[in-house]
């Protein structure tokens, strides 16, 4: 009766056998490391580009403000000079215009090779094409020679701005016509001439700046529509009730009807 009951002896618990981890191939490790480095480099470049774009936006905004002030000064100066001349009983004669806008209105079938060559030099290869031209003795003589085939005059700031914003296309890689949908396109081609945005391009053309030729060569010739209401008479000069020839500031109305 007093015999001690024997306590049950627990069996020893065996530790679970852990399978060894498979070895990762060295080539896969290198590939992962390279991919990680590429991701880090892209992230770093993206942040740097965002920083540059932010600085450029500030610069573009400041330039646009300075151009607005400059255009207002030019306008107020002309108004002041007209008032001063009228007060003294004189006439104010504005300076000779430096910028012209030329539109081709007729074909060149049966014309002399000289006229055809001048139209090619002006980049007016199609009817209703338009280009900006710097006025000097050489270009004025060229315009006089091809006057029966073109309509031209002196554009104002509004005309220049609307043409470039609405009909502006840039020349990329010499043969590719690209719409100016971003300042980056202008900065890429004309950045070395300190023209980085649309307002820089408009200012360079309107004021006929030192890089005017580079800016106009970058712009593709404007492809305009026929004017609302049609042409009057292409064979007659503008002062005779026709369409061709120099129409001075009335070119703005024509471009507005064609744009």
Secondary structure, DSSP 8 states (H G I E B T S, - for coil): -------------------------HHHHHHHHHHHHHHHHHHHHHHHHHHHHHHHHHHHHHHHHHHHHHHHHHHHHHHHHHHHHHHTT---------EEEEEE-S--TT--HHHHHHHHHTT--STTEEEEEE-SHHHHHHHHHTGGGEEEE---HHHHHHHHHHH-EEEETTTEEEE---HHHHHHHHGGGT--SHHHHHHHHHTT-TTHHHHHHHB--EE----TT--S-TTSBGGGTSSBEE-GGGHHHHHHHH-
